[in-house]
Amino acid sequence: MSDIPETATIETKRLRLEPFAESHAASLNAINTEPQVIAFLSDGPPEILEDTLQTIKRVRERWRTVGYSWWAIIETASDKVIGAACLQHVANKPDAELEIGWRLAKAANGNGYATEAGKAAADYAFDVIGVDHIVSVADQRNTASHRVMERVGMRFRGIETHYDAPYTTYVMHRSDRPA
């Protein structure tokens, strides 16, 4: 029996967001090694499956201890993992603000899935965790993510240092949520 809360799985119109599980490992690893994803995630060697499994282990522990972390994004029509979304402390620093984020397989881009998952993560932050505001950060060159942040309902806050680099940062307060 898992001690991850039942509320952790989210259903949207076209997606199911499930806390990372070992069954998602191969799909998540494939996404994390796609060139358009890795371009904004790492300058190091491509992630191997063992790295993905270790990440899943850490993520599941965060779900158990803090009640939020990373979800696998599953397209309900195909039941395929098409990406990942998160609610976590920026740069995994416990005293940092909570951020939402996402990444999609190249084949899933352009369908509004990132926006749908981002809105679901924001709702979880406000309605389940009860935070006053959330942020989202992205590489300055990742204009596609900046557009998603805007479609989620976030506002540009500035260029800030996160993950030891300058990142474009957007914010949404509970009172700013779209109706």
Secondary structure in CASP SS format (residue, H / E / C, confidence):
PFRMAT SS
TARGET T0000
AUTHOR 0000-0000-0000
METHOD secondary structure of the structure
MODEL  1
M C 1.00
S C 1.00
D C 1.00
I C 1.00
P C 1.00
E H 1.00
T H 1.00
A H 1.00
T C 1.00
I E 1.00
E E 1.00
T C 1.00
K C 1.00
R C 1.00
L E 1.00
R E 1.00
L E 1.00
E E 1.00
P E 1.00
F C 1.00
A C 1.00
E H 1.00
S H 1.00
H H 1.00
A H 1.00
A H 1.00
S H 1.00
L H 1.00
N H 1.00
A H 1.00
I H 1.00
N H 1.00
T C 1.00
E C 1.00
P H 1.00
Q H 1.00
V H 1.00
I H 1.00
A C 1.00
F C 1.00
L C 1.00
S C 1.00
D C 1.00
G C 1.00
P C 1.00
P C 1.00
E C 1.00
I C 1.00
L H 1.00
E H 1.00
D H 1.00
T H 1.00
L H 1.00
Q H 1.00
T H 1.00
I H 1.00
K H 1.00
R H 1.00
V H 1.00
R H 1.00
E H 1.00
R H 1.00
W H 1.00
R H 1.00
T H 1.00
V H 1.00
G C 1.00
Y C 1.00
S C 1.00
W E 1.00
W E 1.00
A E 1.00
I E 1.00
I E 1.00
E E 1.00
T C 1.00
A C 1.00
S C 1.00
D C 1.00
K E 1.00
V E 1.00
I E 1.00
G E 1.00
A E 1.00
A E 1.00
C E 1.00
L E 1.00
Q E 1.00
H E 1.00
V H 1.00
A H 1.00
N H 1.00
K C 1.00
P C 1.00
D C 1.00
A C 1.00
E C 1.00
L E 1.00
E E 1.00
I E 1.00
G E 1.00
W E 1.00
R E 1.00
L E 1.00
A C 1.00
K H 1.00
A H 1.00
A H 1.00
N C 1.00
G C 1.00
N C 1.00
G C 1.00
Y H 1.00
A H 1.00
T H 1.00
E H 1.00
A H 1.00
G H 1.00
K H 1.00
A H 1.00
A H 1.00
A H 1.00
D H 1.00
Y H 1.00
A H 1.00
F H 1.00
D H 1.00
V H 1.00
I H 1.00
G C 1.00
V C 1.00
D C 1.00
H E 1.00
I E 1.00
V E 1.00
S E 1.00
V E 1.00
A E 1.00
D E 1.00
Q C 1.00
R C 1.00
N C 1.00
T H 1.00
A H 1.00
S H 1.00
H H 1.00
R H 1.00
V H 1.00
M H 1.00
E H 1.00
R H 1.00
V H 1.00
G C 1.00
M C 1.00
R E 1.00
F E 1.00
R E 1.00
G E 1.00
I E 1.00
E E 1.00
T E 1.00
H E 1.00
Y C 1.00
D C 1.00
A E 1.00
P E 1.00
Y E 1.00
T E 1.00
T E 1.00
Y E 1.00
V E 1.00
M E 1.00
H E 1.00
R H 1.00
S H 1.00
D H 1.00
R C 1.00
P C 1.00
A C 1.00
END
